[in-house]
Amino acid sequence: MRHVCLALPLAISVIFSGSPALAQTTAEGVAVETAATEIPVATPTTATAPAKSYKTAADGSVCELHVWPTENYLGINMGLLSGFGIVGALADQAVHEGKVTTVKGLMAEYLGPDVQMEELNKIGIEQTLKLDGYKIILEEPTPFNEDLKKDPELKAKTKAMNARLKAKQRLSDSTAPCYAELVTTHIFYHKAMMYGSNLFTGWIYREFDGPKQSKLGKGQVKNPLENFPPKTEEMVEPAKAELRDAYAKDFSEYVEKKVFGAK
């Protein structure tokens, strides 16, 4: 423990480095020697965070929540597929000169898989899904649909994933009896003349009782956008914040409406 000196003698006027004594002068001008007092200082220690305690199944294994973020960014403008070309491009191209200028590109930059996980963790993904104590296992992001056309291996992997979903089988090889999955299927920017701009996000949530799927919640929800995509350099940061906020709101509403509100 650090010893704190609450008061020092007011008469001490000079401290000589390396000297075993302090020079002290009394009110009468008589110099006296007083022994130097060393104030012990405790060696600082680094606090170690306690290990997180996970919920366990009857066999003692840790309960698991497997999460798939996504790289599947989509965009539609006034009912027409953008094709990720010039639709959704910034009004002022100079804002992102030399960088991405499409909605798809901006969503990938502002709301990549790592950012998605940051937002879910801020909300408290386990608490929102009522899975307190579950260990989160991060899986590879679901791919962009267009990439499947040029990558046979990725296409086969996605086909196998869809087959497992259809058969109500687990997507991972985990055998944990206490097990759940959250799959992000897409992040979708939609702009319509009558309805404005919205961010849609789709998820599939499943719980398992052993090998058997016991709960399913799937669908998409939306939240409005006003600043995305940014039209000036000054609007870039507000657009990023708005996109993240809309994604977080999408998740909370999805869980409320599609997971616990599902009939």
N, C-alpha and C positions, 0 to 999 in steps of 0.2 A: 504494500500500500504506500502511496506517495505521502510523505509527511509535509504538511503545509505549515509554513511559519506565519502566524497571524500578525506578529508585531516584532519589529527589530528595535534595539536601543537607539533612540534619537541622537545620542552623542557620537555614534560611529560616523566618522567623516572621511576616512581614507582606508582603502583596502589594498595592501601590497601583494601583488601576485607572487606566489612562491614563498611568501613569508609564513612562519608558523603562528604568527600573532597578528592582531589587528591593532593599529595605532589609534588610541582614543584620547581625546582631550577633554578634561573636565571643565566645569564652568569657571573654576579658579585658574585655568590655564596650565594646570599640571598635567604633563603627559604621563599616561599610565599604559601598561601593557595588559591586554586581555586576550585570553586564549581564543584562537580561531574556532568557530563552531561550524562543523560540517553538517549540512542538511542532507540526510540520506535521500536518494532518489531511487524509486523502485524501477526495475528494468521493465520497459513496456512489453506487454504481451499481445499477441494477435488473437482476437476472439475467433473461435472456430464455430461456424454455424452448425447447429444440430442437424444430424442426418434426417431427411424427410421420412416421415412414417407413412407407409402405404397401406391401403386396405388389402386384406388377404382373404382368399377363399378358404373353404373348410380344410383343404389339404395343405394350407400354409403358403401357397403360391400367390404372388402379387397380382392384383386386379389390373387389367391393362385397357387403355383407350388408345387405339391406333388412329392416327390422323393423317389424311391425305390432303395437302393444300392443292392448288391448281395452277397450271400455266395455260389453261384454256380460256383465252380472252376473246370475247365476241363483240360485234358492234352492228347496230342497225340504225339507219337514219331515215326517218319518215317512211318506214315500211320496206325500204330497199336494203338488201344485204350490202354492207360496205365493201366486202372483199378485202378489207384492211388496206385499201389504197388511199385515195385522197379524202374519202369521207371521214369526217372528224378531225381533219387536219387543223392546226391552229390558224386562227384568222391572221395572226402575224407570224409568218414563218421564221422571222429573225429571233423569236423568243427561244427557239430550240435549234438554232442554226448548227448544222453538222450533227444533229442528234435526231432521235425519233420524232416524227411529227404526226403520227396517226394515233387514233384512239387506242388501238390494240397496243401499240408501242408504249404509249404513255401509261396505260394500265399496268403493263409489265414492269415499267420503271418505277411507278409510284406504289404499286400494290403487288409486288412479287411475293413468292411463297414465304420468304422470311418475314416480310411485313405482315402478311396474313396471320402468321403464327404470333407475332408480337401483339396484334390487336386481339386475337382470341385469348391470349394469356392475360392481357390487361383486364378483359371482361371477367376472366376466371372460367375457362372452358369447362373444367370439371364441375364447378359449382352450378354453372348455368344448366348443364346436362344432368345435374343431381347425381354426379359420380364422384363425390368427395373421396379423396384418398386413392384414386386411380392413377397409375403411372402412365404418362403420355409417351407413346412411341411414335416418333415422326417417320412417316413413309415418304416415298418419292412422289412428287407432284403429279397429278393427272395431266396428260399431255394436251397440247393444242391439237384440235381435230385435223387441221390441215397437214400437220406433220406426219400423220399416219399414212398419207398417200405416198410419201417419198421414203418411208422407213418401214420395210416389211417386218422387221423384228419388233419394232414398237407397235405396229398394227396387230401382230399376233399376240403380243403381251396384253394389249387392251381388249382384244377379243376374248382372251382367256379370263380376264377380269370381269367382263360383262357376263360370261357364262357362269362364273361363280356367284355373281349377284342374282342371276335368274334362278339358279339352283339353291339359293339361300344358304350358300356355304361361306365360310370365312375367306376374306381376301388375303390374309396373311397365313403363314405357317404356324402361328402361335397356337399352342394347345392349352393355354391358360383357361381354366373353367370360368373365371370371372373376366368377361371380355366384351368390349364394345368397339364400334368403328364409326368414324366420321369422314365421309368422302366429299370433297368439294368438286362438283362436276363442272362448273363454269362460272365465270364472272362476265357479265353481259351489260354493255352500255347501250341504252335505247334512247333515241331522240325522236320525238314526234311533234309536229307543229301544234297540235291541240293539247298535248299532255306534257310538253316540256321534256327535260332530260331526267333519266332515272338509272340507277345502278341496280341490276338484278344479280343475285347470287344464288346458285343452286347447290344443294347438299343432299346426301343420302346418309341417314343415321340408322345404325342397327345395333341391337343388343343380342347377346347370345347366352343361353342357359346350357352350358356345356357345348356340344356341337350344334345344338338346335337354335335357329334364329327365333328370338322371343319378342322382339320389338322392331318396328320399321317406321321411319319417318322420312319422307322424301318430298321434294318440291323446291320452289324458288320464291323469294320475296323481293321487294323493291323499296328503295328510298330515293327521294329526289336529289338532283344535283343542280347547282346554279353556277358554280365557278369552274367546273371541269367540262371540257378541256380549257386550260387557261388561254386567254386572248392577248395578254400582255405579260411582260416579264415580272411585273409586280404581283401578278395573280398566280404565279407558279406555286408558291408555298401555300396560299389559301386553297388552291385546287388539290394539292397533295393531302392536306389536312381533311378537306371535305370528302375526298374519296375514301380515306381510311375510316372516317367517321361513318360514312354510309355503309361501308362493309361491316363494321362492328354492329351497327343497328340492324342490318340485314340478318346477321347471325342471331341476335337476341330475338328478333321477331320470328325467324324461322323456327327456333326451338319452341317458342311459345305457341305458334300456330300449327306447325307441321309435326312436331315431336310430341308435345304434351296435349296439344289441341286436336290431334288427329283422331278421326273416328273410324 
